[in-house]
């Protein structure tokens, strides 16, 4: 069975936090706990301000094992409003990542 993971493309994340909300609801996490969080990175230059939103998996992320075992997508992927998250075999995600320079893969053992 292939090893699965999560590809996150930062370039298009809008910071809607739908992934966080979906994760908290899926796992009934309490305050302060979440499998994914969206960090905001602000870059200031003399003539402009640029904001990047970066979804980051935490130690609580199990890629929604209960959902994926029955063929469903992880909650964060299903509810991503910007469609910038993908779940699947790591080998396929690596190929996708070659075309997505501002991305990362989370693939727990």
Long-range contacts (C-beta under 8 A, 24 or more apart in sequence): 2-89, 2-90, 2-91, 3-89, 3-90, 3-107, 3-109, 4-63, 4-68, 4-87, 4-88, 4-89, 4-90, 4-107, 5-63, 5-87, 5-88, 5-89, 5-90, 5-93, 5-105, 5-106, 5-107, 5-108, 6-57, 6-61, 6-63, 6-74, 6-76, 6-77, 6-85, 6-86, 6-87, 6-93, 6-105, 6-106, 6-107, 7-85, 7-86, 7-87, 7-88, 7-93, 7-96, 7-97, 7-100, 7-103, 7-104, 7-105, 8-55, 8-84, 8-85, 8-103, 8-104, 8-105, 8-106, 9-84, 9-85, 9-100, 9-102, 9-103, 10-52, 10-53, 10-54, 10-55, 10-84, 10-102, 10-103, 10-104, 11-84, 11-100, 11-101, 11-102, 11-103, 12-82, 12-83, 12-84, 13-38, 13-52, 13-53, 13-54, 13-55, 13-82, 13-84, 14-53, 14-81, 14-82, 15-40, 15-51, 15-53, 16-81, 16-82, 18-79, 18-80, 18-81, 19-55, 19-75, 19-76, 19-79, 19-80, 19-85, 20-76, 21-79, 22-75, 22-76, 22-78, 22-79, 23-61, 23-64, 23-75, 23-76, 25-75, 26-64, 26-67, 26-75, 27-60, 29-60, 33-60, 34-58, 34-60, 35-60, 35-61, 35-62, 35-64, 35-76, 36-61, 36-76, 55-84, 55-85, 57-106, 61-106, 61-108, 62-108, 63-87, 63-106, 63-108
